[in-house]
Amino acid sequence: MGASTALWAAYLCPTAVRGLVLLCVTTGWEIRMGRRGNLLASAKALEEASDPDSASVVRGAAFADLPTEEQLKAANLKMPILLMCARDDGP
């Protein structure tokens, strides 16, 4: 299960999730909005290259996002979480 899917599952059904291990967490919120233009340009290039299925996936990624920070805080999730650092994280 991808990190975004796991986060959504924990947010929507917190009693069904005993814990989370998140590796290579996707971008979200402001960073996702910043990447949106590049993702949409990639989707357009894929369509022009006659690859509509891949274009749809990339376009979906452009608009996919995590629950808002406010939603996550309000949910007051209690399960343990192991968050693995990604390659672009600082020292």
C-alpha positions as CSV (number, residue, x, y, z in Angstrom):
1,M,0.0,0.0,0.0
2,G,1.4,3.4,-0.9
3,A,2.0,6.0,1.8
4,S,-0.8,8.3,0.7
5,T,-3.2,5.4,0.6
6,A,-2.1,4.3,4.0
7,L,-2.5,7.8,5.4
8,W,-6.0,8.1,3.9
9,A,-7.0,4.6,5.3
10,A,-5.8,5.7,8.8
11,Y,-7.7,9.0,8.6
12,L,-10.9,7.4,7.3
13,C,-10.9,4.2,9.4
14,P,-8.6,4.8,12.4
15,T,-9.9,1.8,14.3
16,A,-8.9,-0.5,11.4
17,V,-5.3,0.6,11.4
18,R,-3.0,-0.5,14.2
19,G,0.1,1.3,13.0
20,L,1.8,2.9,10.0
21,V,5.2,2.4,8.4
22,L,5.7,5.2,5.8
23,L,8.5,5.1,3.4
24,C,9.0,7.4,0.4
25,V,6.1,9.6,1.5
26,T,4.6,11.5,-1.4
27,T,4.5,15.2,-1.5
28,G,1.4,17.0,-0.2
29,W,-0.2,20.3,0.4
30,E,1.9,23.3,-0.8
31,I,4.6,21.1,-2.3
32,R,2.0,19.1,-4.3
33,M,0.5,22.4,-5.6
34,G,3.9,23.5,-6.7
35,R,4.5,20.2,-8.6
36,R,1.0,20.3,-10.2
37,G,2.1,22.3,-13.3
38,N,5.0,19.9,-14.1
39,L,2.7,16.9,-13.6
40,L,0.1,18.4,-15.9
41,A,2.7,19.2,-18.5
42,S,3.9,15.6,-18.3
43,A,0.4,14.3,-18.7
44,K,-0.1,16.4,-21.9
45,A,3.2,15.1,-23.3
46,L,2.1,11.6,-22.6
47,E,-1.2,12.2,-24.4
48,E,0.7,13.6,-27.4
49,A,2.8,10.5,-27.4
50,S,-0.3,8.4,-27.7
51,D,-0.2,7.1,-24.1
52,P,-3.5,8.2,-22.7
53,D,-3.5,5.6,-19.8
54,S,-0.2,7.0,-18.4
55,A,-1.5,10.5,-19.0
56,S,-4.5,9.8,-16.9
57,V,-2.4,8.4,-14.0
58,V,-0.1,11.4,-14.0
59,R,-3.1,13.8,-14.2
60,G,-4.6,12.1,-11.3
61,A,-1.4,12.4,-9.3
62,A,-1.4,16.2,-10.0
63,F,-4.7,16.6,-8.2
64,A,-4.3,13.9,-5.5
65,D,-3.5,15.2,-2.1
66,L,-3.4,14.2,1.5
67,P,-6.0,15.1,4.1
68,T,-5.4,18.7,5.2
69,E,-3.2,19.3,8.3
70,E,-6.3,20.6,10.1
71,Q,-8.2,17.4,9.3
72,L,-5.4,15.2,10.5
73,K,-5.0,17.2,13.7
74,A,-8.8,17.0,14.4
75,A,-8.7,13.3,13.8
76,N,-6.3,12.9,16.7
77,L,-4.9,9.6,15.4
78,K,-3.4,7.5,18.1
79,M,-1.6,4.7,16.2
80,P,2.2,4.5,16.2
81,I,3.9,5.7,13.0
82,L,7.4,4.9,11.8
83,L,8.4,7.5,9.2
84,M,11.4,6.7,7.1
85,C,13.4,9.5,5.7
86,A,13.4,10.1,2.0
87,R,16.5,10.7,-0.2
88,D,15.8,14.4,-0.4
89,D,15.5,14.9,3.3
90,G,18.3,16.9,4.9
91,P,21.0,15.5,7.2
